[in-house]
Amino acid sequence: MKNLVKIGTALLAGMVMLITSCSKQDDSVGGANGKGTLTLKLTDAPFPVSVVDKVVVSIDKIEIRSTATLSSTTTSSTTSDSKDSNFITLYQGASLEYNLLELQNGLTTDLLSMDIPEGTYDFLRLHVASSKIYLKDGTSFDMKIPSGSASGLKIKISPALVIENGVSSEVVLDFDVSKSFVVQGNSKSPHGIKGFMFKPVLRAVCQKYSGILSGKVVSNANLPLAEAHVQIFRADTVYTSAITDSKGNYAMLGLPSGDYKLVCDLDNYVSLTVPAVNIQPRAVTYVDIKLAAIGAVSETTTSTVH
C-alpha cells in the first residue's frame, strides 16, 4: 500500500509526473464515460518531540463531497456539515494503519487511487478509527478520538477539486502531527510526558494548484545540519514546517501558490529569516540555507524549477 516518494532528485521527477497527470489522457489510459482519476496522498508536518518513536493512525472510511448534490440554499462556502447524501464513499472497510512519522520531509503514501464522476468536490471526510503514540522507551498512549469527529474529520479542499473526464488529479492530505497531538507535561523527557491530547489538524490541497519547497541547510563550513526547524508563514501564521534529515535536506509538499516567509532555527546557530519565498504551481522552489554559528552571518540561495 505504501509508496514512499523520496526527496532530492525524485522531487523534480515527481513534478514532471504531476504536470503529466493534470493533462488529458487517452481513453485507454484515463477515466472515461464522465469520470476522472483521483489519487489521494497522505503526508505529515514534523513532530519536534525527540522521544516519540511512532504516531499511528487507523483510517477505515474516506468520503468526498460533491457540490452538485448540494441544495441551492447550502453551498460549500457556508457550511461543511451537510447530509450524508452529499458525500461519495471512496473507501470503507478494514482499517488502514499509517505511522505518520514515516511521512515527513517530502515523503508521502498513497491512500487510494480511483475513478470518480466528473464534477467539483469541496470537502473530504476522514474517519479515524483509532490513534496511538509510542515513545522510544516503549511507553504508549491510546488517543481519545474527539466525540465531534464520530462521523469523520471534515477537511476543506482549497481551492475546490475539479474532476474532468479522462484527467488525473492528485490531492495531498497533510496530517499535521505537531498541531494534532498536544503534549501534556515535559516533552523533553519520556518520564515527563503525562499524555497527549488529540486535536486533529489537517489540510487538503490539489497538486495542480500547488508547488513544492525544498532545500538544504548547512553550516558556514558547508557541513549538513540535521534537525534544523524550517517553518513557512502566511500572514504571520505558520502554514507548515519541516525538520532537516541527517544530510540537511528538507521538503514541504502541497503548498498553494503565493508568497511566504521562511524561518530556519537550530540550537547554537543564528536564526535566519527569508522574508519573501515565492511558490509557483507545478514547480519546485529551492531555498538552500547556510546557518552561521552564533556570532557569524547566515546566507541563503533561492531558485525555482518548473
N, C-alpha and C positions, 0 to 999 in steps of 0.2 A: 504493500500500500504506500509505503513511504518512498518519496522520490526527492532526495535532498539535492538542492541546487547549490553548487559551490560558488564562492565569491571569486574575485580576481578575473581571470580571462573568461570564466564562464558567465560573468555579468554581461559582457559585450555580446557573447553568443546568445544569451537569454534575450537581450533586446532585439536582436535580429529575428529570433523566433517570435517575439511579441509582435513586432511590426508585421510579420507574415501572418500571424494568427488573426490580426484585425482586418485582413484583406479578404475579398471574395474568394471562395474556394470552388473548385469543380464539384458538380453534384455527386460524383462518385467518391469524393473525399469528405465533404462537409455535410451539414444537415440539408434536408430537402422537405418539400411539402409544408412550407411555412414554419420551419424550425431552424434554430441555430445552436451551436455548441457552447455550453458554459463550462469553464474549468474554474473550480473554486480551490484556492490555495490557502494554507494556514502558515502564519509566521508569528514572531514574538519580539517585542521590545525587551531589552535585557532586564534581569533581576539582580541588582547590585548587592546581593547578600551572599558572601563567600561561603557561608556554612551550609547553604542549601544544595543538595545533590540533584533532586528531581522535583519537578512540578507537573503532576499528571492530571489530565482531564479526560473524562469519558463522554463522548457525544453519541446520542442514539437517535437524534432526529434533526434534520435540516430542512427548512422551508424557505421559500422566496415569495414575495408579494408582487402580484401583477396589478398595475394601476388600471388595467382595462376592466377589472371586476369591481372597482370602487364606484359607489353611487355618486351622483352629481353633487351631492352636498358633503361628501367626505373625500378629501384629497390628501395626497402624501405629505403636503406641507402643513396640514392642520392636525394630523394625528398619526400615531404609529400603532394604535390599538384598534384593530378592526376585526370583523368577523372572520372565522376560520376559513370561510369560503373564498376569501380574498387571497389565501396562500396556497401555493402549489408545493406539494411534498417532494423534495429532491432525494431525501434518504430517510428511511425509518427501519430500524432493525437492531441487530446486536450492537452493543456499544463499541465505538471506535476509540481506542485509547492512544493518547499522544503525550509525550514528555515535552512540554513547551520549552524547556531549557535546551533542547536539541535544535530549536528553530530560531536561533538568534543570529545576528550579524550577517544577514543576507541569505539565510537558509530557509527553505520552505518545504512543505509536504503537501501532496495533493489530497484534498478532502473528497473530491468527486470530479468527474468529467462526464457530461451527458448532454443530449439534445433536449431543448425546451422550446415551447412555442414562441414565435415572434412576438415582440411587444416591449413595453417598458416596465422595469422592475425597480422598486424603490426601497424595499426592506428585506433583510434576511432575518430568519428566526432560528436560533440555535438552541437546542435543548441539551444542557449539560446534566448528565445523569449522576455523575459523582466527580469529586476532585480530591486529590491528596498531595501533601507536600512531604518529601523525605529529606531529612538532614544528613550530612555526611557521617555523623556519629551513629546512624541507624534509627534515630528517633523519627517518628512520622506523625502527621496531623491530618485527620479527616476534616475536609472543609464542609461547612454547612451551606447548602445551596440556598440562596435567598428565596423566601416564600413567594415574592413577587415575580420570580422567574420560573414558576412552575410550568407555565405554558411555553417557555422558551425566552432566551435573551434576544431582544429586538435590536438589530443593528442597521442603521440607515446607510444606504448605498449612495454616496455623494461624489460626483453627480450621479443621477439615476442611470442604471444599466439599460442600454437599448440592445435587444437581441434582434438581429436581422437574419433573413433567410440565407442559409449557406455560409454564414460568417461565424468564426470562432471568437469568443470573448473570454477574457480572464479577469477574475476578481480576486484580490488579495485580502484576506481577513486577518487583521493584526490583533492578536490577543495580548494586550499589554500587561504582562505579569507584574511589572514594578508598581502599577497602579491598582491591579486587580486583587493582589494578595498583600494585605497590610499587616506588617509585623507587629505583634504585641510583645513588648519587652525590649531587650537589648539585642539588636541584630548582629552584633559583632561576635557573639559567643553562643554556641549551641545551648549552654545551660542558662543563658539569659533570655532565650526565646520562650515565651509562655504560650504562644499560639499564633494563629493568623485569622484575619477577617477576610472573607471572600466578597469583594465588591467589583463584579466584572466590568471591565472597560475594554471595549472592542471597537474597531472601525473597519469599514469595508470600502475599498477603492477599486474602481475598474482600471485595469492597467493601461488601456488605450488613452486615458486622460492623465496618466501619472508617469513619473520618472524614478530614477534610482540615484541615490547619493552614495558615493564610495570614496575610499582613500586610504592613506596610510599615515600613522603617527610615529615619528622618530625623534630621537634626541638630536642635539646640535652636532653630535659625533656620528649622526646617521645610523644609530642603533635603534632597532624597532622597540617601541614601548607598548607593553601589554597592559591591559586593564585600564587604559585611558577612557574616560567617560566623554562621549561625543553626543551633544544634545543639539537639536534644531528647534527654533522658536518661530511661531507665527503670532504676530500681535502680542509679543511679550509673554506668550504662553508656550510651554514645552509641548511640541507636537509629537515627537518621538525621539528615541535616542538609541545609541549603540555603545558597546564596550569592545575595545580592540582585542584581537586574539593574540597568540604568542608571537606572531610575526608583525604585529602592529596594524593589521588590516581591520577595517570596519565597513559596514554597508547598511543602508536603510532602503527598504523597498516600498512601493506603493505610495509615493509622495505626490500629492496633487501639484500640478504645475504652479509656479509662482515664486515669490521671493521669501527667503528665510534668513534668520540669523543663526549662526553656528557658534557654539561654545564648547571648548575642549578643556577638560580638567584632569589632573593627575597629581597625586601627593608628591610633594617636594619639587614640583615644577610650576612655572608661571602659567596661570590660566590664560587661554588665548580665545579671543572673540573675533569672528569673521562677520562683519555687520551685514553683508549682502551676498547671499548664495542663491543663484537663480536655478530653479529646477524646471526643465522643459519636458513635455510629454514625449514618451517613447525614446528617451535619451538617458545616458549615464553621465552625471556630473561628478567629476573627480575633484576632491579637495584634499591635497596632501598637506600635512601639518608637521612642522618642526617645532617641538616644545623645548624651551630652554629651562635649564635648572634655575632655581630661584637666584636672581641677580643678573641673569643674561637676557637676551632678546629672542622671542619666538618668531617663526616665519610660516607662511602658507603659500601653496601653489594651487591654482584652480584651472580646470579645463572641462569641456563638455564634448562627449562623443555621441553622435546620432547613429 
